[in-house]
Amino acid sequence: MDIRESILSVAGFDASSGAGITRDVDTFFSFGFHGIAVPTCTVIQGPHGVERVKPLSGALFRDALGAATRGADIRGIKIGVLCNEVLVRATARFVGSRKGVPVVFDPVFAAKNGISLISEKGISACRSLLFAKTTVLTPNADEASVITGRKVHTVDEAKRAAEEILSLGPRAVIVKGGHLTGDPVDVFFDGSDLLLYEKKRLDVSVHGTGCSFSSILTCFLAAGHSLRKSFFATQGAFERLLELRYRIDKDGYYYVSSACRQGMHGARGDSL
């Protein structure tokens, strides 16, 4: 019997398929994994941004999570929008039951247009219940500012934020540099290695970059690669997808391209 290895996405449902569980599952399939998608909320959104968010009830979320993963060979877990304390607690309990499975948590706190995607109690619950169960936490500079309580604008501030966030329990932290002053620099820290990855800033707004980055990272970790190797492999794969970005209308955000149609080798391939 051929049992396909799976990666689970716990995140919001973006009906335009630019971010959240639809983008995550697309990425997982592209890298050779089956994608399991359990939504925390429906995000009313199109290529011009978020309009509003409707969370699932705790009971519905727990039932969906249990039914979708029962008996599945889960090799990785990617977490995105969690909305509130109830959903954070349910997710933390599930993650705690899957020992040894790499967990990538992209702490999405707000949409590009500033609409909040999680309550204050939800953020507190993330800090106290979920960070310590996370393999890699991937905040952008704004999210790192919320977590640390200090503004993060420069690379040096991102380095300090990564060190402080690591003390909250994750095995590693990547502070993404898209919101930093100047060209973007991603900062990786795992308590011993402090790594920087410099990029060129795009002159367009691309939807779903955080989701795509964290889901690619989950694929490499699920395939058994080290934290360091997964960090650099993710950067290369992500940059190739950004080069092939596209629009679904003439005025809205650009979208990250789909890996599967571009002949990528996947997390186990020779591209590493």
N, C-alpha and C positions, 0 to 999 in steps of 0.2 A: 504494500500500500504506500503510495506517494503522499506524504503529509507535507504540505507547503509551510515553510517557516513564515510567521506573520509578525508584523509590527502594528501596534495599537496607537491610534491617535485619539486623544481626549481633547477636544477643542470645539470652537464654535463652528456652526454651519453658515458659510457664506454662499448664498445662492448664485452669485456671479462666478463662483469657482476660482476666485483669485487668491484666496487665503483659506485658513482654517482646515477643516477635515477633508474637504474636497481636494485642496492643493496637496495636503499631506499624503493622502492615499494615492494620488497620481504619482507622486514622487516615489513612494514605496514600491509600487508596481514597476516603475522605471528601473529600479535598482534590484529587481528580482525577488522582492518580498510580496506576500499577500498583505493587503492593507485592511485593517479593521477600524471602523470609524464610529466612535460613540460621541454624539454631540452633547455639549453642555448647554447650548443655547442656539436660537436662530438669530442671525445677524441680518437685519433688514438693510441690504447694501447692494449697490451697483458700482459701476466703474467711476462714479463721482463721489463715492464715500459712504460712510455709515449713516443711516438715518435713525435707527433705534435697535434695541437688543431685547430679546425675550428669553429668559433662562428657562430650562426645563425644571420641573419639580424634582426634589431630591429622590423621591420614590421612583419616578420614571427613569431618571438617570441611573440609579442603582440597578434597576431591573434590566435596562438596556446593556449596561456594562457587564453584568453577570451572564446574560444570555449570549452576548456576542463573543465572549472570551472563553466560555466553558469548553474545556477540552482542547482549545487551540494551542499551538506551539508558539507562544509569544516570545520573540527574541529581542524586542525593544519596545519602549514606550515613549511616545512623544506627547507632551502636554502643552496646551496653549491657553486660550481664554477659559477661565473657571468661574467668573461672574460673582460668586458669593461664598460665604463661609460653609454653607451646607454642601455645595459641590466640591469645595476644597477638601473637606473632611472625608467625603466618600472616596475621592480620588486618592487621598493619602492612605486610607485603609486598603484600597486595592493594590497600590504600589507596594505597600508593606508586605502584602501576601505573595509577591512575586520576587523572591530573593534571587539575587544574582543577575537580574535582567537590567540592562542599561536603561536609564531614564534621562531623557533630555527635556528640560522644562524651560520653555520660552515664556517668561512672565509678562504676558500681554495685558497691560493695565488700561490702555486708551487707544482709540483709533487715530489715524492720521489727522482727522479733523477735530480731535480733542474730546470726542464723546467717550465717557467713561465706560469701561468694559468689565469692571470688578468693583465691589464695594470696599470700603475701608476695612471692615471686619474680614472680608475675604483676603485682603492683602496681609493682614495680621496673621490669619490662619496659614497662609502660605509660608510666612517666616517661621512660625512655630511648629508646623506639622509636616510641611512638604520639602523644604529646602534640604533638610538632613537626609531625605530619602532620594535625593537627586544626584545623578552622576555628573551631568553638566548643566549648569544654569546659564542661559544665554540672554541676559538683558541688553537692551540698547542703552545709550547714555541717559536718556530720560528715565527709563525704568530703574537704572542703577541709582539715579538721583533719589527716586522715591524710596528705594530699599535702604539706602545709607542715610538719607536725610540731608545730604549735601549735594550741591549742584556739581554735575560732571560735564565739563565743557572741553577739557584738554586731554591729551594722551596721559600726562602725568596724573591728572585727576582720575582718569579711567583705571590706571594702574593701582592707585590707592583704593579705589572702589572695589576692584577685583579682589584685592587682599582682604578688605573688610567683609565683603560678601562671602568669601570662602570660609570665614570664621563662623558663619551661620550654619554650616554643615555640608554643603555640596562637595563632591570630590574635586570638581574643577569649575571654573567660571570663565565665560567668554563675554567680555563687554564689547558689544558691536559698536563700530565707530561711525556709523552713518550720520549720527547727530552731533558729532564732535566738530569743533572749529577746524577749518582747513580740510585737507584730504582725509578720507576715512582711514582709521587704523583700528583693527580689531586687536584686543588685548586678551591673551589666554594666560590663566594662572591656575596651577594645581598644587600650590604649596612648595614646589621646588622649581619647576620650569616657569619662567615668565617669558612668553613669546609674543611677538608683534607681527601683524600682517598688514602691510600698507596697500592701499587701493587708490584708484582714481575716482574722483567724484563724478557721477553722472549728472547731466543737465536736465534730466527728466525725472518725474515721480513714478516709481514702480511699485505696484500693489503686491503684497504678499511676500516681500523679501525675507522678513523675519521667519515666517512659516516655512518657506522653502529652505532657508539655511539650516534651521534646526531639524527639519525632517531629513535632509541629506546627511547631516551629522549623525542622526539616529541610525541611518542605514549603515554607515561605516562602523559604528560601535556595535550594532547588532551582528555584523559580519565578523566580529572578533578583533578588530584593529585597536591599537592602543589609543589613548586620549590624544597624544601628540600627533600620531600619524593621521588620526581621524580629523583633527583640526586642519591640517594642511591639505589633506585630500578633499575635504569639504570646500575649502576656499577655491581650489582649482575647478571643481565641478560646478560650483555656484557661479563663478565668473563666466564659464562657458554658457550657462543658461541665461545669464543677464545679457550677453551679447546677442541672443536670439529673441529678445523681448518683443512683445507685440501688443496691439490694442484690440479691444472688441467694439469700440466706437471711436469716433474721430476726435473726441475732446477729453475723455476721461483718462484715468491712470493707465500706464503700461502694465502688462502682466508678465510674470516670469514664464519663459518658454517651458514646454514639456520635454523632459529628458528622453522619454521612450522613443520619440520620433526623430531624435538626433543621433541615434546609434551609439549612445554611451555604453561603456562596458559594464557598468554596475559596480556595486561595492566589492564584489569578489574578482573583478576583471583585471586585465593587464594594465589598465590606466593608472593603477597605483604604482 
